[in-house]
Amino acid sequence: MAVNQNVFIHNDDRAALEALKAIPGFTTLTKSFMRSWNERLMYINNMSTFVRLSEKQLPRYYAMLPPICEKLGIAVPELFLKLDVVPNAYTYGEEKPFIVITSGLLETIPEELLPTVLAHECGHIACHHVLYRTMGQMLMNGMLGMVPLAAVAILPLKAAFAYWMRCSEFSADRAAIVCDGTADKVTEMCMRFAGLTKAVGSEMNLEEFMNQANEYREMIDDSKLNKAMEQMLFTFNDHPINAVRASEAKKWADSEDFRRTMEYLNAEQRGEQPKEEPFPFKKQDFLGKKPEEANETLAKAGYVNADFTRTTDNSFFSKSGTVTEVLVNGSKDFREGEWLAKDAKIELQYYQPLSGEEIKRMHPGEIMMPASSRSYIGRNCRDVFYELRDAGFENIRIEKAGDITKENDRNLGKIISVSINGNSIFAKGVWTPKDAEIILRFHTLA
């Protein structure tokens, strides 16, 4: 059964990916990558160069993988062993993901930590990181040189990709924590990658490493200069600093979110409906859609308490009959990944302008003025009189100006001013009592 990946995804991961997609040039890069990248080539390289693990090939290591995949709700990827002294593990492939571990990794970490590493890599698959991480790695390594973007445009993309890739590691670490049930092995893994090998043995002190991580965090947070230097050093790193990873892992394992995550996964494994789960939508997923369509999307995800609320407040971007605001349990400030019960109250506000009949009912005994005061000036007085009378006005008076001396003056009979209850300036469409005193003053012979 597929697991809602929002139980793992770190907020910074989600926000960094949205920011990355918004950068000019990202769409061009994605299209170019999809044209040039051939997943099959990578698979051929794996099959020809590395050792594929299975029930018959290094089965002790391979057997660690299926239980992890079952817990995270993903298909079991192929697992390869690469001869490389650098301790490393990575995941590539979108349609058919695979994991590669190096011989240096087996030499560096004790065997009991290998499932944690594999769970971390499976976390990337569960969180759907793999395509963009593959793009990011190739961009960082200069393998996308044919992309039609100037160097000045590539740099922001590189920095944004690196930042998101660092944030995505936090999400993958959370997947490993879920599989282990504790952050201890993730933090030990960070410590091993920082410099401790199998040979260290009993002298290893995890608590002291965490103290180092906390001291580092305080050092950076307490100084703007240190913060700037950290950014300068690590802007293009695709993995977070080991101390920061360890600190983030421990903080999440001690949080209420982790408790909810374990309750959710345990309920799923028992075949029960979890009390709460991360809300898989953001507000932008609904804005501009028809309310029925938005409600159908919510219903498919299992949310049963959605309601429609009509609003007549207009804005420049409002389109009639579409959702303009979403409230979750009365709040506009919900976020994707927020823990919610399936019966959470979700209000879909949609814009629908008032109809002519509705507007009339709001103005009993009133009539919309058919034109503005300015537009009446210079028109024939008789025409204006009948227009206002036919509109329903009951108290229209005519006032002769007596200001014309020539019988052939072309202004004879034309309006000088129109006043409503003494007001000679009014707009078209203004609601006016039908018994208001309307005075038409027009040119006549002296």
C-alpha positions in Angstrom: 0.0 0.0 0.0 1.3 3.4 -1.0 2.1 5.7 2.0 1.3 9.3 2.1 4.8 10.7 1.6 3.8 13.9 3.4 4.4 12.1 6.6 8.2 12.3 5.8 8.5 15.5 3.9 10.3 18.2 5.7 8.7 21.7 5.4 12.0 23.1 4.0 12.1 20.4 1.4 8.6 21.3 0.2 9.2 25.1 0.2 12.6 24.8 -1.5 11.2 22.7 -4.3 8.4 25.2 -4.9 11.0 28.0 -5.0 13.1 26.0 -7.4 10.2 25.5 -9.8 9.5 29.2 -9.8 13.0 30.2 -11.0 13.1 31.4 -14.7 14.9 28.7 -16.7 13.7 25.8 -14.6 11.1 24.7 -17.3 13.7 25.0 -20.0 16.1 22.9 -18.0 13.5 20.2 -17.3 12.5 19.9 -21.0 16.1 19.8 -22.1 16.9 17.1 -19.4 13.9 15.0 -20.4 15.1 15.2 -24.1 18.7 14.2 -23.4 18.4 11.9 -20.4 18.1 8.2 -21.1 17.4 6.1 -18.0 18.1 3.0 -20.0 21.8 4.0 -20.4 22.2 4.2 -16.7 20.7 0.8 -16.2 23.0 -0.7 -18.9 25.9 0.8 -17.1 24.8 -0.7 -13.8 24.3 -4.2 -15.3 27.6 -4.1 -17.1 29.8 -2.6 -14.4 28.4 -3.2 -10.9 27.2 -6.2 -8.9 23.5 -6.6 -8.7 22.4 -7.9 -5.3 19.6 -10.5 -4.9 18.5 -13.5 -3.0 21.4 -15.3 -4.7 24.0 -12.6 -4.7 25.1 -11.2 -1.3 21.7 -12.2 0.1 22.5 -11.0 3.6 22.6 -7.4 2.3 19.7 -7.7 -0.1 17.4 -9.1 2.5 17.6 -5.8 4.3 15.7 -4.0 1.5 12.2 -5.6 1.0 11.0 -5.0 4.6 12.0 -1.3 4.3 10.1 -1.0 1.0 7.0 -2.6 2.5 7.0 -0.2 5.4 7.4 2.8 3.1 4.9 1.6 0.6 7.1 1.4 -2.5 8.1 -1.3 -4.9 11.5 -2.9 -4.2 14.1 -1.2 -6.4 17.2 -3.0 -7.8 20.3 -2.8 -5.6 23.8 -2.6 -7.0 27.3 -2.7 -5.3 30.0 -0.5 -6.8 33.7 -0.8 -6.3 34.6 2.6 -4.9 36.6 3.5 -1.8 34.4 6.6 -1.1 31.6 5.6 1.3 28.4 6.5 -0.6 24.9 5.5 -1.6 22.7 7.0 -4.2 19.4 6.6 -6.0 18.7 7.3 -9.7 15.9 6.5 -12.1 12.4 7.7 -12.4 10.4 5.0 -14.0 12.5 2.2 -12.6 14.5 3.6 -9.6 17.6 1.7 -8.4 20.0 2.1 -5.5 23.8 1.9 -5.7 26.0 1.4 -2.6 29.8 1.5 -2.7 32.3 -0.9 -1.3 33.7 2.0 0.7 30.4 2.3 2.5 30.6 -1.4 3.6 34.1 -0.7 4.8 33.1 2.4 6.7 29.9 1.7 8.6 29.0 -1.4 10.7 26.5 -3.7 9.2 23.7 -2.8 11.5 23.7 0.8 10.0 23.2 -0.5 6.4 19.4 -0.8 6.7 19.4 2.9 7.8 21.3 3.9 4.7 19.0 1.8 2.5 15.9 3.3 4.2 17.3 6.8 3.6 17.6 6.0 -0.2 14.1 4.4 -0.3 12.9 7.6 1.4 14.0 9.6 -1.7 11.9 7.2 -3.8 8.9 7.5 -1.5 9.1 11.3 -1.5 9.4 11.4 -5.4 12.7 13.1 -5.2 14.5 11.0 -7.7 13.9 12.8 -11.0 14.8 16.3 -9.8 17.8 14.9 -7.8 19.1 13.2 -10.9 18.7 16.5 -12.8 20.4 18.4 -9.9 23.4 16.0 -9.8 23.9 16.2 -13.5 23.7 20.0 -13.4 26.2 20.2 -10.5 28.6 17.9 -12.4 28.4 19.9 -15.6 26.7 17.2 -17.5 23.9 19.4 -18.8 26.2 21.8 -20.7 24.0 21.7 -23.8 21.1 23.3 -21.9 20.2 26.6 -23.8 20.7 28.9 -20.8 23.4 31.5 -20.3 26.0 30.9 -17.5 24.4 33.7 -15.6 21.1 31.9 -15.6 22.6 28.5 -14.7 24.2 29.8 -11.4 20.8 30.6 -9.7 19.5 27.2 -10.8 22.6 25.5 -9.4 22.3 27.3 -6.1 18.5 26.6 -5.9 19.0 22.9 -6.8 21.8 22.5 -4.3 19.6 24.1 -1.5 16.6 21.8 -2.4 18.8 18.7 -2.5 20.1 19.5 0.9 16.6 20.0 2.2 15.5 16.7 0.6 18.1 14.9 2.6 16.2 15.8 5.8 13.0 14.1 4.4 14.9 11.0 3.4 16.5 10.9 6.9 12.9 11.0 8.4 12.0 8.0 6.3 15.0 6.2 7.8 13.9 7.3 11.3 10.5 5.9 10.7 11.9 2.5 9.7 14.3 2.4 12.7 11.7 3.8 15.2 14.4 6.2 16.6 16.9 8.8 15.4 19.9 7.1 17.0 21.1 5.2 13.9 20.6 8.3 11.6 22.7 10.4 14.0 25.3 7.7 14.2 25.4 7.5 10.4 26.0 11.2 10.3 28.8 10.8 12.8 30.4 7.9 10.7 30.3 10.1 7.6 31.9 12.9 9.5 35.0 10.8 10.2 34.4 7.7 12.3 35.0 4.2 10.8 34.4 0.7 12.0 37.8 0.7 13.7 36.8 3.3 16.3 34.6 0.9 18.2 33.8 1.6 21.9 35.5 5.0 21.9 32.7 6.5 19.8 30.5 8.9 21.8 27.2 9.7 20.1 26.1 12.1 22.9 29.3 14.2 22.4 28.7 14.3 18.7 25.2 15.7 19.3 26.7 18.3 21.7 29.0 19.3 18.9 26.0 19.6 16.5 24.1 21.8 19.0 27.2 23.9 19.6 27.7 24.4 15.9 24.1 25.5 15.5 24.3 28.0 18.3 27.6 29.4 16.8 25.9 30.0 13.4 22.7 31.4 14.8 24.5 33.8 17.2 26.5 35.6 14.5 25.4 37.1 11.1 29.0 36.8 10.0 29.2 33.1 10.8 25.9 32.7 9.0 27.3 34.4 5.9 30.4 32.3 6.0 28.4 29.1 6.3 26.4 30.2 3.2 29.6 31.0 1.3 31.1 27.6 2.2 28.1 25.4 1.5 26.0 27.2 -1.2 26.7 24.5 -3.8 26.8 21.5 -1.5 24.2 18.9 -2.4 24.2 17.4 1.1 23.6 19.2 4.4 26.4 19.4 7.0 26.6 16.2 9.1 26.1 18.1 12.3 23.0 19.9 11.0 21.6 16.6 9.7 22.1 14.9 13.1 20.5 17.8 14.9 17.4 17.9 12.5 17.0 14.1 12.9 17.0 14.2 16.7 14.6 17.2 16.8 12.1 15.5 14.6 12.3 12.2 16.4 11.4 14.1 19.6 8.5 16.0 18.1 4.7 15.5 18.1 4.9 15.1 14.3 6.9 12.0 14.7 4.5 10.5 17.2 1.6 11.2 14.8 3.6 9.7 11.9 4.2 6.4 13.8 0.5 6.3 14.8 -0.5 6.8 11.2 1.9 4.1 9.9 0.8 1.6 12.6 -2.8 2.2 11.8 -2.1 1.7 8.1 -0.3 -1.6 8.8 -3.3 -2.8 10.9 -5.6 -1.9 8.0 -7.3 0.8 10.1 -8.2 4.3 9.1 -5.6 6.7 10.8 -7.1 9.3 13.1 -5.1 12.0 11.4 -2.8 12.2 8.3 -0.9 15.0 6.6 -3.1 17.2 4.4 -1.8 16.5 0.9 -2.9 19.8 -0.7 -1.9 23.4 -0.7 -4.3 26.3 -1.2 -3.1 26.8 -4.8 -4.4 23.3 -5.7 -8.0 24.6 -5.4 -7.9 28.3 -6.3 -9.5 29.0 -9.7 -11.2 25.6 -9.9 -14.9 25.1 -10.0 -16.1 24.2 -6.4 -17.6 20.9 -7.6 -14.2 19.9 -9.0 -12.4 20.9 -5.9 -14.8 19.0 -3.7 -14.3 15.9 -5.9 -10.6 16.1 -5.4 -11.1 16.3 -1.6 -13.6 13.4 -1.7 -11.1 11.2 -3.6 -8.5 11.9 -0.8 -11.1 10.8 1.8 -12.1 14.3 3.2 -15.9 14.1 3.8 -16.7 17.4 5.4 -16.3 20.0 2.6 -18.8 22.8 2.2 -19.3 25.6 -0.4 -19.7 29.2 0.6 -20.6 31.8 -2.0 -18.9 35.2 -1.9 -19.8 38.2 -4.0 -16.7 40.1 -3.1 -14.9 40.8 -6.4 -11.2 41.3 -7.2 -9.4 41.8 -10.4 -8.5 38.1 -10.6 -11.8 36.7 -9.6 -13.6 34.6 -12.1 -17.3 33.8 -11.7 -18.0 30.3 -10.4 -14.5 29.5 -9.2 -12.9 29.0 -5.8 -11.3 32.2 -4.4 -10.4 31.1 -0.8 -10.1 27.9 1.2 -10.4 27.6 4.9 -9.5 24.5 6.9 -11.1 24.3 10.4 -11.8 28.0 10.0 -8.2 29.1 9.2 -6.9 30.5 5.9 -3.3 29.8 7.0 -3.2 26.0 6.7 -0.2 24.4 4.9 0.4 21.3 2.9 1.5 18.5 5.2 -0.5 19.8 8.2 -1.9 17.0 10.3 -5.7 16.7 9.9 -8.5 14.4 10.6 -10.6 13.1 7.6 -13.6 14.9 9.0 -11.8 18.3 9.2 -14.1 21.1 8.2 -13.0 22.5 4.8 -14.8 25.5 3.4 -14.5 26.3 -0.3 -15.4 29.9 -0.9 -16.3 30.7 -4.5 -17.1 33.9 -6.3 -20.5 34.4 -7.8 -21.6 38.0 -8.6 -25.1 39.1 -7.6 -27.7 38.7 -10.3 -29.9 41.6 -11.5 -32.8 40.3 -9.5 -30.7 39.9 -6.3 -29.5 43.5 -6.6 -33.1 44.8 -7.1 -34.2 43.0 -4.0 -31.5 44.8 -2.1 -32.9 48.2 -3.1 -36.7 48.2 -2.5 -38.4 51.4 -3.7 -35.2 52.4 -5.6 -34.3 52.7 -9.3 -30.9 52.6 -10.9 -30.1 55.9 -12.5 -29.9 55.1 -16.3 -27.1 57.7 -17.0 -24.8 60.1 -15.2 -25.4 63.8 -14.6 -22.7 64.8 -17.1 -24.2 62.6 -19.9 -27.6 64.4 -19.7 -26.1 67.8 -20.3 -26.8 69.0 -23.9 -29.5 66.3 -24.5 -33.1 67.2 -25.5 -35.2 67.9 -22.4 -38.2 66.0 -23.7 -36.1 62.9 -24.4 -34.6 63.0 -20.9 -38.0 63.5 -19.3 -39.5 60.4 -21.0 -36.4 58.3 -20.3 -36.6 59.1 -16.6 -40.4 58.6 -16.4 -40.2 55.3 -18.3 -37.5 54.2 -15.8 -40.1 54.6 -13.0 -39.3 58.0 -11.4 -42.5 59.7 -10.2 -41.4 63.2 -9.2 -39.9 64.9 -12.2 -40.0 68.7 -12.6 -39.0 70.9 -15.5 -37.4 74.2 -14.9 -37.0 76.8 -17.7 -33.8 78.8 -17.7 -35.1 81.7 -20.0 -31.6 82.4 -21.1 -31.8 82.3 -25.0 -32.3 85.5 -27.0 -32.4 84.0 -30.6 -35.1 81.7 -31.8 -32.7 79.8 -34.0 -30.2 79.1 -31.2 -29.3 75.4 -31.5 -29.3 75.0 -27.7 -33.0 75.7 -27.3 -34.7 72.8 -25.4 -31.4 71.2 -24.3 -30.6 70.2 -20.8 -28.4 72.6 -18.7 -28.4 70.4 -15.6 -30.2 67.5 -13.8 -30.4 67.4 -10.0 -31.7 64.7 -7.7 -32.9 66.0 -4.3 -30.7 69.0 -4.9 -27.6 67.1 -5.9 -26.5 67.9 -9.5 -23.6 65.5 -9.6 -24.3 61.7 -9.7 -23.1 58.6 -11.4 -24.8 56.2 -13.8 -26.2 53.2 -11.9 -26.6 54.9 -8.6 -29.6 53.6 -6.7 -32.1 56.4 -6.3 -35.6 56.5 -4.5 -38.3 56.5 -7.2 -40.0 59.4 -5.5 -36.9 61.5 -5.4 -37.3 65.1 -6.7 -35.7 65.3 -10.1 -35.4 68.8 -11.7 -34.6 69.1 -15.3 -33.3 72.6 -16.1 -33.1 73.5 -19.8 -32.5 76.3 -22.2 -35.5 78.4 -23.3 -36.2 81.8 -24.8 -36.0 84.8 -22.5 
